[in-house]
């Protein structure tokens, strides 16, 4: 900037020759020197201002860098694929736990569990599609310790450039929420009576045991003082001393006589503690007590063992039937209605087998609490055993009220996931409803009606409720009779295997056959596999059926060893689980040898992931024996494709639901084409299921699908029919 005294002066030419300088007068030379000095001062001033500006900028950058680096919240800069470009110290601490770790160029997905990785993928995808900012919660695991992070991600203006994400640690908050929920459950279900008062000793909360011991319900004591229980047996001095110790030591414990609502005086063991805030002021008092009269104590213990479920704390079958009997008598006397809900968790056995009995027990406790939250205090929720629960709905005026409660329970399961170490699970249930007096007039028949209706809900797709109807009884009797006949099916030689050819789309040759179990019953005729296979899984008959099927395929594979085709057999989750438990799977595949035609095991995506730890070694052993592995119903199961790397997969089978509409539905066509392209990239054989039209055949062949099976080529065939079909095809291709 120019100094003010220099404004308006004549500028000196930029350059002067030596002759011109010699021609200057002394005064002109002095003026020239003065001008040069002025310019020098200006340059020095500008340089100093520039230096100060650069220093201010450096300090400002350092401040922001320090703020970024030392922030209590983790910050990362990443791209839409999850690749990390920049982190602060807190982000490294949250993700890697070692401050020396350089996370640049690492992919954020690598720190996630499979489920969390899927959530992160959807989070980034929403942003890539134009959302300016988004948030999601992720569960991460570090050396067995699980942490919960909230990601808040923003795009830069215009959507160009990297994403900026804040990582907020919610672990303690989630733990605190869980602890609060646990504390509430413990409070409500404690065997001891618990009473909480404010600082003026007015009761603000009691638990169920308080009511059980004293006879007082919640509405009768809230706002009142504990002296309503006073028996009159203790002196004024006794209570003065008790409160002196509470204020001095913060607690008191001892024996005391109190009075029940019915006037009965009883002894109890009482503990009182005072709760203080951060300033040391008393805010609440908590009293915990139990009845010490020996006979009453022993009676309550025996009563609880006899009438309550140990795991969930709910009434058991005996108490349920007793209360149902009492309720029916009252309904008959007063002319009112009643509904009995019979609830069974959908696929609980599958979850229990896959995740273990400890998780299964926690799921039952979770379910019991969820059901209890959906009904009134006057209703009775019971656990009959296993995963079966009942709800007695008293004072029913309209049948629709039972439907509303059933829908409320089902919706609670839909929106409240069950969290366990390693993931979460959305539970579903099937509910049957029996009504008094419409459906039955006694306990046994009403329970039977609700049970039959529950099975009808399962048969119609699960995750639903059904009212009992008379025609259901016949269906229920049919189910029981069919189960009995299925138990004898193997012994009576009613089971057989049929084989559906698998055709090479390029040459038309038969490359293999899928083995499918069939049951022809003298009473029921040809029974649909979609009927008897689920029945076998629900009744435990799946193990002998699976063993019979594997042995039958082994025998046929030996017989067809010269045909040069492979035989494939599908193993469902429950079928495989039962075989794995007894090492039957390992024993059977060890018998398969090179003298047989090749064997291929078909497993669904869900089965591969749920049994991945136990399958890993078994499938590798199978590969060593020349057995190939196919993923059945590809694209309909588990959302992660990580299993394609983990397991020695040879083949992908496109589910028929994607093949059915490839001629009309662009989405199905795109999905099928993508699966085929991916399989070819991974050097996997790809087989299309359910091919029924020439158009489907043409589309699949154009896309490069290797093989197909379906009614366009052949339905499943008996052994002799398959051999004739094979011979005819071979002659056509020769």
Secondary structure, DSSP 8 states (H G I E B T S, - for coil): ---GGGTT-----S---HHHHHTS-HHHHHHHHHHHHHHHHHHHHHHHHHHHHHHHHHHHHHHHHHHHHH-SSEEEEE-TT-BEEEE-HHHHHHHTS-TT---TT-BGGGGB-HHHHHHHHHHHHHHHTT-SEEEEEEEEEETTEEEEEEEEEEE-GGG-S-EEEEEEE-HHHHHHHHHHHHHHHHHHH-SSEEEEEETT-BEEEE-HHHHHHH---HHHHTTSBGGGGB-S-S-HHHHHHHHHHHHHHSEEEEEEEEE-TTS-EEEEEEEEEEEE-TTS-EEEEEEEEEE--HHHHHHHHHHHHHHB-TTT-SB-HHHHHHHHHHHHHHHHHHT-EEEEEEEEETTHHHHHHHH-HHHHHHHHHHHHHHHHHTS-TTSEEEEEETTEEEEEEEEE--HHHHHHHHHHHHHHHHHS-EEETTEEE---EEEEEEEETTT-SSHHHHHHHHHHHHHHHHHTTSSSEEE--HHHHHHHHHHHHHHHHHHTTTTTT-EEEEEEEEEETTT--EEEEEEEEEEEETTTEEE-HHHHHHHHHHHTTHHHHHHHHHHHHHHHHHHTTTT--EEEEE--HHHHHHHHHTTHHHHHHHH--TTS--EEEEEEHHHHHHTHHHHHHHHHHHHHTT-EEEEEEETSS-S--THHHHS---EEEE-HHHHTTTTT-HHHHHHHHHHHHHHHHTT-EEEE----SHHHHHHHHHHT--EE-STTT---B-HHHHHHHHHHHHHHH-
